[in-house]
Structures are given as structure tokens and as C-alpha cells.
Amino acid sequence: MSNSDLEARVQRLEDIEAIKALKHQYCLHCDNDYDPDGLAGLFTKDGVWDGGLFGVAESREGIREFFSHTSKVVKFAIHHVTNPMIEVDGDTGTGHWYLWQPIVMRDADQALWLAARYTEKYRRVDGAWRFERLELGIRLLSPYEEGYGKLPIVDLPG
């Protein structure tokens, strides 16, 4: 194996770890009352956050605006992400993650289970990885009390 081959392999691993750190920062900002400035800073200027049933936000400013209202709707959330599948090609990448999340909606004081799959595109900008697009594919959103066996997708208030 040549030095350049080894350097390329190490760079790929470093890029994957940097993308994992980006995702972990995303989860921390979400679990910190959906910090709008912190979350917006993780996206490219033209980034898109597509939360499915929760809505869509486009551009860094649009994402900041969207998340500035989220803590008024969500009382509590803990993002557990697993099974990262990340591919890197130069300054772009793609990823898939699974999400398991207990969540409490503020208006109804309703505890829910949320399970979803993230589908993501990444772009390196000025040496740092950012989300270009983040999509949340909801698999279940169920009341804690009833469980996800009886009601896999609940209607959200509002």
C-alpha cells in the first residue's frame, strides 16, 4: 500500500468521525431546547431541514427561525441516534441514521415515542462538515400510554 493510499484511507475515516461529531452536536442542540443558533450553524447557508410531519425549513436563516419556535411546542426530547451509515466522496457525503426518541409535546403535555430514519447529505465548507440536507422519515409517533402497537402514528396537535 502506498503512502497516498494510506493517507486517503485515514482521511476518509477522519471525515466519517467528523460527520459523526456533527450529528452528535445536532442531537445536543435539539436536546438543549432546540437551540436555534446552534442548530442553524450546523447547516450550509442553503441547507434544508425536512422534518416530515413537523415541517420543512430552508436556508440557515429559515432553520434558525423554525427552531426558534420549537421549544414552545416540544417540552422535552432526548435524541438517541444509532446505526450510522456514512459515505464520503471528497467534500460531499451521505448518511443514514436511526432515531429513537422519547418526546413530550407542551400543549397537550402528551408523552410520545418517536422512531425515525434520518437521510442526510453533507458538504465540507471551509474545512468543516455541515448538513446540506437533513430529512426525517418518521416510522412511528405513538402515545407513551397506549404504546406503538395500538397507534403507530398519532395526530399532532395544531
HELIX and SHEET records of a PDB file:
HELIX    1   1 ASN A    3  ASP A   31  1                                  29    
HELIX    2   2 PRO A   36  ALA A   40  1                                   5    
HELIX    3   3 GLY A   52  PHE A   54  5                                   3    
HELIX    4   4 ARG A   60  PHE A   67  1                                   8    
HELIX    5   5 THR A   70  LYS A   72  5                                   3    
SHEET    1   A 6 VAL A  56  GLU A  58  0                                        
SHEET    2   A 6 PHE A  43  ASP A  50 -1                                        
SHEET    3   A 6 ALA A 128  PRO A 143  1                                        
SHEET    4   A 6 GLN A 110  VAL A 125 -1                                        
SHEET    5   A 6 THR A  92  MET A 105 -1                                        
SHEET    6   A 6 VAL A  74  ALA A  77 -1                                        
SHEET    1   B 6 VAL A  56  GLU A  58  0                                        
SHEET    2   B 6 PHE A  43  ASP A  50 -1                                        
SHEET    3   B 6 ALA A 128  PRO A 143  1                                        
SHEET    4   B 6 GLN A 110  VAL A 125 -1                                        
SHEET    5   B 6 THR A  92  MET A 105 -1                                        
SHEET    6   B 6 HIS A  80  ASP A  89 -1                                        
END                                                                             
